[in-house]
Amino acid sequence: MKTLFRVFALLPLPVLHAVGAALGWVSFLASGTYRRRFAENARQGGYRIAQVRSAVAEAGKLVAELPRLWFGAPVALHWDGAELIDQAHARGRGIVFLTPHLGCFEATAQAYAARYGRITVLYRPARKPWLRDLVDSSRGRANLATAPTTLAGVKQMLKALKAGEAVGLLPDQVPPEGLGVWAPFFGRPAYTMTLSARLAQQTGATLLLAWGERLPWGRGYRIRLRPWPAELAGDATVAAAQVNAEMERLIRECPQQYLWGYARYKTPAGRRAP
């Protein structure tokens, strides 16, 4: 599989995106479960299928672009709001980047690592050994470290922040049982991680919102940064609701690139949705 990824990494990004768009629609049409979840989540967010149907193709592009991002030559990266990073560095503290399943979240970490230096990103290890080996080896780029969703991974991220470095995570990812709270997401209770708020509170790091817009015709990506707008609440449930509200705000910037098919409202084993 790694050899196959390296072969696909040689293809131009527009070609990969074209293939990915086709694969996205094939998956959508072939899976009734995926279609229902996509439609339900979009409706929960206040969108009709017609308004976000291009997100079907964008989900396929997300998969098809991985070989190039993991093994290929650098892609074109543009910045919107980079001054927020400069201001955070001037304060001398670490940075916690919060990114939803929107656009190309692989590009956001790579862009920071290439321009500013070391960043540690949180990820959930793949269950299948062959896929775990592929992901672990492919993400080992310069200045880009990974931390698993375990206690050791949390300690790794805390250490990075205390050293003044940056970390990145997807707070709309459903956490393992016991590591989250129920908080509203587009008006429906969703099991939400508390880690993002705890990292900032325990280290005094700067919170920044970020997402990577996938530009049309394979022209690369635009890293869009937004400031955290208010003081983070001390209560874990209130803070999780604040984080979800900010993820919603980012998603509404470009709902056509959000992963509406992601099982955001699944209930972890041992938990019951309120």
C-alpha positions in Angstrom: 0.0 0.0 0.0 2.8 2.4 0.8 4.3 1.7 -2.7 0.9 2.5 -4.3 0.7 5.8 -2.3 4.1 6.8 -3.5 3.1 6.1 -7.1 0.0 8.3 -6.8 2.0 11.0 -5.1 3.7 11.6 -8.4 0.4 12.7 -10.0 -0.5 16.4 -10.3 -2.9 17.6 -7.6 -5.7 18.5 -10.2 -5.6 14.9 -11.4 -5.9 13.5 -7.9 -8.8 15.9 -7.1 -10.6 14.8 -10.2 -10.2 11.1 -9.3 -11.2 11.9 -5.7 -14.4 13.7 -6.8 -15.5 10.7 -8.8 -14.7 8.3 -5.9 -16.6 10.6 -3.6 -19.8 10.2 -5.6 -19.3 6.5 -6.1 -19.1 6.1 -2.3 -22.1 8.3 -1.8 -24.3 6.4 -4.3 -23.1 3.0 -3.2 -23.8 3.4 0.6 -27.2 4.1 1.9 -25.9 4.5 5.4 -23.5 7.2 4.2 -26.2 9.0 2.2 -28.6 9.0 5.2 -25.9 10.3 7.6 -24.8 13.0 5.2 -28.4 14.2 4.7 -29.2 14.1 8.4 -26.1 15.9 9.5 -26.6 18.6 6.8 -30.2 19.1 7.8 -29.1 19.4 11.4 -26.7 22.1 10.3 -29.5 23.9 8.5 -28.6 23.0 5.0 -30.5 21.3 2.2 -28.7 18.6 0.2 -28.7 20.9 -2.9 -26.7 23.5 -0.9 -23.9 21.2 0.2 -23.9 18.5 -2.5 -20.4 19.5 -3.6 -19.2 18.3 -0.2 -19.7 14.7 -1.6 -16.9 15.4 -4.1 -14.8 17.2 -1.6 -14.9 14.2 0.7 -13.4 12.1 -2.1 -10.7 14.7 -2.8 -9.8 14.5 0.9 -8.8 10.9 0.4 -7.3 11.2 -3.0 -4.9 14.1 -2.1 -3.3 12.2 0.8 -0.6 10.4 -1.3 0.6 13.8 -2.6 0.5 15.4 0.9 2.2 12.5 2.6 4.8 11.4 0.0 4.8 14.0 -2.8 6.4 17.3 -3.6 5.2 20.4 -1.7 1.9 21.9 -2.8 1.0 25.6 -3.1 0.0 27.1 0.3 -1.5 30.5 0.8 -2.2 32.3 4.1 -5.1 34.3 5.5 -4.5 35.6 9.0 -0.8 34.6 9.5 -0.4 37.7 11.6 -2.3 35.9 14.4 0.5 33.4 14.6 3.1 36.1 14.7 1.2 37.8 17.6 1.0 34.5 19.5 4.7 33.9 19.1 5.4 37.4 20.4 3.6 36.6 23.6 6.1 33.7 24.1 3.6 31.0 24.7 2.5 27.9 22.8 -0.4 27.7 20.3 -3.4 25.3 20.3 -4.9 25.1 16.8 -8.5 24.0 16.7 -9.6 22.6 13.3 -12.9 21.0 12.3 -13.3 18.3 9.7 -13.4 21.0 7.1 -11.4 21.3 3.9 -7.9 19.8 4.1 -6.8 19.6 7.7 -3.6 17.8 6.7 -2.5 21.0 4.9 -2.9 23.2 8.0 -0.3 21.3 10.1 2.1 20.9 7.2 1.9 24.6 6.4 2.7 25.6 9.9 5.6 23.1 10.1 7.1 24.4 6.8 6.8 28.1 7.7 7.1 28.3 11.5 8.6 25.2 13.0 7.6 22.2 15.1 4.0 21.3 15.6 2.5 18.2 17.3 -0.9 17.0 16.0 -3.3 14.7 17.8 -4.5 11.6 15.9 -6.4 8.4 16.6 -4.2 5.4 15.6 -5.7 3.2 12.9 -7.0 -0.2 14.1 -5.6 -2.2 11.1 -1.8 -2.8 11.4 -1.1 -2.1 7.7 -3.0 1.2 7.8 -1.3 2.2 11.1 2.1 1.6 9.6 1.2 3.7 6.5 -0.1 6.6 8.6 2.7 6.5 11.1 5.5 6.6 8.4 3.8 9.1 6.1 3.3 11.8 8.7 6.9 11.8 9.8 7.8 15.0 8.0 10.2 17.7 9.2 8.9 19.7 12.2 5.7 17.6 12.2 5.2 15.2 15.2 2.1 13.1 16.0 0.6 12.3 19.3 -1.9 9.4 19.8 -5.2 9.8 21.6 -3.8 8.2 24.7 -2.5 9.5 28.1 1.0 9.4 26.6 -0.2 11.5 23.7 -1.7 14.1 26.0 1.5 14.3 28.0 3.4 14.8 24.7 1.2 17.7 23.8 1.4 19.3 27.2 5.2 19.1 27.0 5.2 20.7 23.6 3.0 23.6 24.7 5.1 24.2 27.8 8.1 24.4 25.5 6.4 27.2 23.6 5.6 25.0 20.6 2.3 24.5 18.7 -0.2 21.6 18.8 -3.2 20.9 16.6 -6.3 18.8 17.0 -9.8 18.2 15.6 -12.1 19.0 18.5 -15.2 17.8 16.5 -13.7 14.3 16.5 -15.7 12.0 18.8 -13.4 11.2 21.8 -13.1 7.8 23.5 -15.5 7.1 26.3 -14.7 9.0 29.5 -12.7 11.8 27.7 -15.6 14.0 26.7 -18.9 15.7 27.7 -22.2 16.2 26.0 -22.4 19.6 24.4 -24.6 21.0 21.6 -23.3 20.9 18.1 -25.7 22.5 15.6 -28.4 22.2 18.2 -28.0 18.5 18.9 -26.1 16.9 21.8 -22.7 15.6 20.6 -20.1 13.8 22.7 -17.3 16.4 22.7 -13.7 16.2 23.8 -12.6 18.3 26.7 -8.9 18.1 25.8 -8.7 21.2 23.6 -9.9 23.5 26.4 -7.7 21.7 29.1 -4.6 22.1 27.0 -5.0 25.9 26.8 -6.1 26.3 30.4 -3.2 24.3 31.8 -0.5 25.9 29.8 -1.8 29.4 29.1 -1.4 28.7 25.3 -3.0 30.9 22.7 -6.1 29.3 21.1 -6.4 29.8 17.3 -9.0 28.5 14.9 -7.7 27.2 11.6 -8.8 25.4 8.5 -7.4 24.6 5.1 -9.5 25.7 2.2 -9.1 23.4 -0.8 -8.7 25.8 -3.8 -10.5 24.9 -7.1 -8.7 23.2 -10.0 -5.9 21.8 -7.8 -4.4 25.2 -7.2 -3.4 24.3 -3.6 -4.8 25.4 -0.3 -5.4 28.5 1.7 -4.8 28.3 5.4 -7.5 30.4 7.1 -6.9 31.5 10.7 -9.3 33.1 13.1 -8.8 34.4 16.6 -10.5 32.8 19.6 -13.2 35.3 20.3 -13.8 35.2 24.1 -12.5 34.0 27.4 -12.6 30.2 27.8 -14.9 29.0 30.5 -13.5 27.1 33.5 -16.4 24.6 33.4 -15.7 21.7 31.1 -19.2 21.4 29.7 -19.5 25.1 29.0 -16.0 25.2 27.5 -16.9 22.3 25.2 -20.0 24.1 24.1 -17.9 27.2 23.3 -15.5 25.1 21.2 -18.5 23.5 19.3 -19.9 26.9 18.6 -16.6 28.1 17.1 -16.4 24.9 15.0 -19.9 25.7 13.7 -18.8 29.2 12.8 -15.8 27.9 10.8 -18.0 25.3 9.0 -20.5 28.0 8.0 -17.6 29.8 6.2 -17.6 26.9 3.7 -20.1 24.2 4.4 -19.4 22.8 0.9 -16.1 21.4 2.2 -17.3 20.0 5.5 -17.4 16.2 6.1 -21.1 15.9 6.6 -20.8 12.2 6.3 -18.7 12.0 9.5 -20.5 10.2 12.4 -20.3 13.2 14.6 -23.3 12.2 16.8 -22.3 8.6 17.5 -22.5 7.5 21.1 -19.3 5.9 22.7 -19.7 2.5 24.3 -20.9 2.9 27.9 -22.5 6.3 27.3 -26.1 7.4 26.6 -27.0 10.5 24.6 -29.1 12.9 26.7 
